[in-house]
Amino acid sequence: MSRTVSLVILLAFIDNFMAYCQENKSIIAPGAQVEKLAEDFRFTEGPAVDSAGNIYFTDQPGDLILKWSVDDKLSTFATGMGRANGLYFDRAGNLLSCSDLDNELWQIDMNGSHTVLVTDYEGKKLNGPNDLWVCPDGGLYFTDPLYPRDYWTRSPEMQQAGERVYYLSPDRKRLVTVADDLEKPNGIIGTPDGKCLYVADIKANKTYVYEIRPDGSLAGKKLFAPLGSDGMTIDGEGHVYLTGRGVTVFDPEGVKIAHIPVEANWTANVCFGGRDMKSLFITASQYLYRIRMQVAGVR
């Protein structure tokens, strides 16, 4: 290889690296570092933000829902919530929960009382609701992969014909399958305008984007990123945040723009919160983390 060619390759590498660093800096606040907020949990999951910016998250093996307030205080919100996993707030301020003790979808009010929204599909129990997202019109999507739990008293075998994505209508009367061609759907998030839905196939290590139709069905499945994810979130500029080995961020076109390393065996989920929605909260193994961002999340 000639010296000229080597120089061209080196300069191209430097240009690409500088562009990557610049984009990385543009979403993370200057000088910000990942901060450990709390520890000694069994396995943290499902962060969700309320209208004030408080974060609710789960310790699923401990059957706890915890709260990290905007005043930086940790408290237990509720116990015995059906082994809650993924969480999301609806527009009425209720906390929706993928409660897989009995493979159900719950609605929890701020007093800790719950209503079961979904108990089965076509007369059979679900595999284990995992993650969910609520549309602007109140309809909701949730993933239903199979992860056998040691606390189940039922058979650990597949309950449905496959691991699917479901849609529950705003009136909570219509539950339909909207995606049945994924190996193991897990993380899920939609755009604030309700037009697109991102679903991670964690087994295939891919994330797809769909068009949301007016009736809640999905169309136009496209590969968004060559990376799967456990949990997901999106910011106000359309960047999508995937989890697993830390947090990996993609722009709206599916180009990787940042990676946030996290000191934990597994990064399960992620959510924006705080009064200004510029703090990124990360649930990872036994910990709850936070990092300040320059971009804001969306409620």
Backbone torsions as a table, in degrees:
resi	resn	phi	psi	omega
1	MET	NA	132.2	-178.0
2	SER	-74.0	160.8	178.8
3	ARG	-63.3	-35.5	-179.5
4	THR	-64.8	-46.6	179.8
5	VAL	-62.8	-41.9	179.3
6	SER	-60.8	-40.1	-180.0
7	LEU	-66.4	-41.2	178.7
8	VAL	-61.2	-44.4	179.6
9	ILE	-63.4	-42.8	179.7
10	LEU	-63.0	-43.9	179.8
11	LEU	-64.7	-39.0	178.2
12	ALA	-63.8	-40.9	178.3
13	PHE	-63.1	-43.5	-179.9
14	ILE	-63.4	-42.8	178.7
15	ASP	-60.4	-45.7	-179.4
16	ASN	-65.5	-40.5	-179.7
17	PHE	-65.5	-42.7	179.9
18	MET	-65.5	-38.7	177.6
19	ALA	-63.7	-41.6	178.7
20	TYR	-62.9	-45.8	-179.3
21	CYS	-63.5	-40.0	-179.3
22	GLN	-63.6	-43.3	179.0
23	GLU	-66.4	-41.3	178.6
24	ASN	-58.2	-44.5	179.9
25	LYS	-67.6	-28.8	-174.6
26	SER	-71.1	-21.0	178.4
27	ILE	-103.2	-22.7	178.9
28	ILE	-98.7	135.4	-179.5
29	ALA	-60.4	142.8	-179.2
30	PRO	-54.1	126.8	177.6
31	GLY	77.4	0.6	-176.6
32	ALA	-70.5	142.0	176.6
33	GLN	-127.6	155.7	175.6
34	VAL	-67.2	125.7	-175.0
35	GLU	-113.1	128.0	177.1
36	LYS	-81.1	120.3	-178.0
37	LEU	-95.0	-38.7	-176.1
38	ALA	-153.8	156.2	-177.2
39	GLU	-149.7	-174.2	178.2
40	ASP	70.4	25.0	169.9
41	PHE	-87.5	172.3	177.6
42	ARG	-86.7	-45.2	173.1
43	PHE	-167.0	115.9	-176.1
44	THR	-89.6	147.3	-176.7
45	GLU	-155.3	175.3	162.7
46	GLY	55.1	42.2	-179.8
47	PRO	-65.3	140.8	178.0
48	ALA	-143.2	147.0	-176.1
49	VAL	-109.5	137.0	175.8
50	ASP	-91.2	-176.4	-173.7
51	SER	-67.5	-19.2	-180.0
52	ALA	-93.1	-10.7	-178.8
53	GLY	102.2	0.3	175.5
54	ASN	-69.6	148.0	-179.5
55	ILE	-108.4	130.5	172.9
56	TYR	-110.1	135.8	179.4
57	PHE	-146.1	166.8	-174.2
58	THR	-114.5	150.1	162.4
59	ASP	-112.7	91.8	-169.5
60	GLN	-62.2	-47.1	178.7
61	PRO	-61.6	-29.1	178.6
62	GLY	-86.5	-4.1	-179.1
63	ASP	55.8	47.9	-178.8
64	LEU	-123.0	146.0	163.2
65	ILE	-115.3	123.9	-175.8
66	LEU	-112.7	163.1	-179.0
67	LYS	-130.5	129.9	170.0
68	TRP	-109.8	112.7	-172.3
69	SER	-81.6	166.4	176.2
70	VAL	-66.9	-13.4	175.5
71	ASP	-94.7	14.5	177.9
72	ASP	62.0	43.0	176.1
73	LYS	-119.0	136.5	178.7
74	LEU	-99.6	134.2	176.7
75	SER	-147.1	163.7	174.8
76	THR	-92.4	120.4	179.3
77	PHE	-80.3	-46.6	-177.1
78	ALA	-159.0	153.5	174.2
79	THR	-120.8	161.3	177.1
80	GLY	63.5	42.2	-179.4
81	MET	-97.9	39.8	173.9
82	GLY	68.7	30.7	-176.7
83	ARG	57.9	53.8	-177.2
84	ALA	-56.5	139.3	178.6
85	ASN	-116.4	-102.7	177.8
86	GLY	-68.6	143.8	179.4
87	LEU	-128.7	156.2	172.9
88	TYR	-162.9	140.3	177.4
89	PHE	-87.4	138.6	172.2
90	ASP	-90.6	177.0	-174.4
91	ARG	-70.2	-18.2	178.4
92	ALA	-86.4	-1.0	179.0
93	GLY	88.6	9.6	174.9
94	ASN	-83.9	146.7	177.2
95	LEU	-94.3	119.9	178.4
96	LEU	-95.9	139.3	-170.8
97	SER	-133.8	134.9	168.3
98	CYS	-84.7	95.8	-174.5
99	SER	-103.0	102.1	-169.7
100	ASP	-97.8	15.0	171.7
101	LEU	-57.3	-47.2	175.9
102	ASP	-119.0	20.6	176.2
103	ASN	58.0	57.2	-175.9
104	GLU	-128.1	166.3	172.7
105	LEU	-112.5	125.7	-175.7
106	TRP	-114.2	153.9	168.0
107	GLN	-115.7	124.5	-174.3
108	ILE	-119.8	126.6	177.4
109	ASP	-86.2	175.5	-174.0
110	MET	-75.9	-0.9	170.7
111	ASN	-94.3	-2.4	179.8
112	GLY	88.5	4.7	176.2
113	SER	-83.9	145.7	-176.1
114	HIS	-126.6	155.0	172.5
115	THR	-124.5	134.5	178.0
116	VAL	-83.1	119.8	-180.0
117	LEU	-88.1	-39.4	-177.5
118	VAL	-136.1	127.0	177.8
119	THR	-113.0	-23.8	-176.8
120	ASP	-162.0	174.7	173.7
121	TYR	-134.4	119.3	-178.6
122	GLU	52.7	41.6	174.1
123	GLY	83.5	0.5	179.7
124	LYS	-121.3	146.6	177.8
125	LYS	-62.2	151.7	173.7
126	LEU	-73.2	166.6	178.5
127	ASN	-71.8	-42.1	-178.3
128	GLY	159.0	87.3	179.5
129	PRO	-49.6	136.0	-169.3
130	ASN	-120.4	-49.9	-177.0
131	ASP	-144.9	155.2	-175.3
132	LEU	-150.2	162.2	176.6
133	TRP	-145.9	139.8	-179.3
134	VAL	-103.4	128.5	178.2
135	CYS	-72.2	160.5	175.7
136	PRO	-57.5	-30.0	-179.3
137	ASP	-86.2	1.4	178.1
138	GLY	99.3	-14.4	174.5
139	GLY	-67.9	159.6	-179.0
140	LEU	-140.2	150.2	176.9
141	TYR	-114.7	143.1	173.9
142	PHE	-146.1	151.9	179.0
143	THR	-96.0	152.8	-175.1
144	ASP	-138.4	64.8	176.9
145	PRO	-78.5	170.1	175.9
146	LEU	-105.2	114.3	171.4
147	TYR	-127.9	94.7	-178.1
148	PRO	-53.8	133.4	-178.0
149	ARG	-108.7	144.7	-179.9
150	ASP	-74.3	-11.3	178.1
151	TYR	-94.5	-1.9	177.0
152	TRP	-69.9	141.0	172.5
153	THR	-99.8	-10.5	177.3
154	ARG	-90.3	179.2	177.5
155	SER	-66.0	141.4	177.8
156	PRO	-80.7	5.4	-178.6
157	GLU	-75.3	162.0	177.9
158	MET	-58.2	129.7	-179.8
159	GLN	-91.4	-37.0	178.0
160	GLN	-98.5	175.8	-178.3
161	ALA	-74.2	-12.7	-179.9
162	GLY	-169.7	177.8	178.0
163	GLU	-98.2	114.2	-163.4
164	ARG	-127.2	175.1	169.0
165	VAL	-113.1	133.3	-178.4
166	TYR	-117.1	157.4	175.1
167	TYR	-124.4	129.8	175.4
168	LEU	-112.8	123.5	-174.2
169	SER	-66.0	159.6	-177.7
170	PRO	-56.6	-32.5	178.9
171	ASP	-82.4	0.2	177.2
172	ARG	64.6	22.1	-178.1
173	LYS	-105.9	-17.5	-175.3
174	ARG	-122.1	116.9	177.5
175	LEU	-116.2	121.3	-177.2
176	VAL	-135.4	153.9	172.4
177	THR	-78.6	131.2	178.9
178	VAL	-117.6	-12.6	175.0
179	ALA	-152.7	123.7	-179.1
180	ASP	-131.2	17.0	-176.5
181	ASP	-114.3	22.4	177.3
182	LEU	-104.0	149.4	-180.0
183	GLU	-71.8	-47.7	178.3
184	LYS	-154.5	86.5	179.1
185	PRO	-66.8	140.4	-177.0
186	ASN	-137.9	-90.9	-179.2
187	GLY	-65.5	147.5	-178.9
188	ILE	-151.6	139.9	176.5
189	ILE	-158.6	150.5	178.0
190	GLY	-121.2	167.9	177.7
191	THR	-79.2	150.7	-176.4
192	PRO	-58.6	-26.0	179.6
193	ASP	-83.4	-2.8	177.9
194	GLY	74.2	17.9	-176.1
195	LYS	-96.0	-25.2	-176.0
196	CYS	-132.3	147.7	177.9
197	LEU	-127.1	130.3	175.5
198	TYR	-103.1	131.9	178.4
199	VAL	-131.5	128.8	178.2
200	ALA	-93.7	130.1	171.6
201	ASP	-99.4	96.1	-170.8
202	ILE	-69.5	-30.4	179.6
203	LYS	-73.3	-39.8	178.9
204	ALA	-80.7	-9.3	-178.3
205	ASN	58.4	48.6	178.8
206	LYS	-143.3	153.0	172.8
207	THR	-123.8	133.3	-176.4
208	TYR	-114.5	157.5	174.8
209	VAL	-123.3	138.8	-178.9
210	TYR	-123.6	155.2	168.6
211	GLU	-87.2	132.7	177.4
212	ILE	-92.0	122.1	178.1
213	ARG	-85.2	162.0	-178.1
214	PRO	-56.7	-29.5	-179.6
215	ASP	-87.9	4.5	179.0
216	GLY	94.7	-12.7	178.3
217	SER	-71.3	164.2	-177.8
218	LEU	-112.2	150.2	179.7
219	ALA	-146.5	164.8	171.4
220	GLY	63.4	42.1	179.7
221	LYS	-55.3	128.0	178.7
222	LYS	-135.7	145.9	173.6
223	LEU	-68.2	123.9	178.6
224	PHE	-96.0	-44.6	-178.2
225	ALA	-149.9	143.9	178.6
226	PRO	-82.7	52.3	-178.3
227	LEU	-154.6	132.7	174.8
228	GLY	-82.9	-176.0	-178.8
229	SER	-162.3	149.2	173.4
230	ASP	-82.6	-65.0	174.9
231	GLY	-117.5	168.4	-175.2
232	MET	-147.7	156.5	167.5
233	THR	-149.0	176.7	-178.2
234	ILE	-141.6	147.6	177.1
235	ASP	-105.4	179.7	-175.1
236	GLY	-69.0	-12.6	177.5
237	GLU	-101.8	6.8	175.8
238	GLY	88.0	6.7	175.4
239	HIS	-72.1	139.2	-178.6
240	VAL	-109.4	132.3	-174.5
241	TYR	-109.7	119.2	180.0
242	LEU	-109.1	151.0	-176.1
243	THR	-123.0	167.1	-178.8
244	GLY	152.3	-91.8	171.9
245	ARG	-94.3	82.8	-172.1
246	GLY	77.8	-159.6	180.0
247	VAL	-118.6	125.2	179.3
248	THR	-113.4	131.6	-172.8
249	VAL	-112.4	134.6	179.0
250	PHE	-122.0	145.3	175.5
251	ASP	-78.0	173.7	-176.1
252	PRO	-59.8	-18.6	178.6
253	GLU	-90.7	-0.6	179.0
254	GLY	88.4	17.4	178.0
255	VAL	-92.2	128.9	178.3
256	LYS	-67.2	127.5	-177.6
257	ILE	-121.4	-15.0	-177.9
258	ALA	-162.1	155.2	171.4
259	HIS	-138.2	130.2	179.6
260	ILE	-110.6	105.3	178.8
261	PRO	-67.4	143.2	178.7
262	VAL	-129.7	131.3	-177.8
263	GLU	-82.3	79.0	178.5
264	ALA	-160.3	157.9	179.9
265	ASN	-64.2	-33.3	-177.5
266	TRP	-151.7	132.2	175.0
267	THR	-97.5	112.6	-170.7
268	ALA	-87.4	-41.8	-171.8
269	ASN	-159.1	171.5	-171.0
270	VAL	-156.6	149.5	-176.8
271	CYS	-162.9	142.0	173.2
272	PHE	-82.2	147.9	177.3
273	GLY	-163.3	-164.8	-174.5
274	GLY	90.5	165.7	-177.2
275	ARG	-59.3	-37.0	-178.5
276	ASP	-99.8	4.3	178.8
277	MET	59.7	29.0	178.9
278	LYS	-112.8	16.4	173.7
279	SER	-108.9	128.6	178.2
280	LEU	-97.1	115.5	180.0
281	PHE	-96.1	138.0	-172.9
282	ILE	-129.6	122.8	172.9
283	THR	-97.7	126.0	-174.3
284	ALA	-148.1	113.1	178.5
285	SER	52.7	-114.7	-176.7
286	GLN	-93.2	12.2	-166.8
287	TYR	-128.9	161.9	166.1
288	LEU	-121.9	126.4	-179.3
289	TYR	-119.3	168.5	175.8
290	ARG	-151.2	146.6	172.1
291	ILE	-141.2	139.9	179.3
292	ARG	-79.4	140.3	-177.0
293	MET	-121.4	161.4	172.6
294	GLN	-91.1	-21.4	176.2
295	VAL	-96.3	154.1	179.5
296	ALA	-104.8	150.1	174.6
297	GLY	-83.0	-176.2	179.2
298	VAL	-126.0	143.2	178.6
299	ARG	-88.2	NA	NA
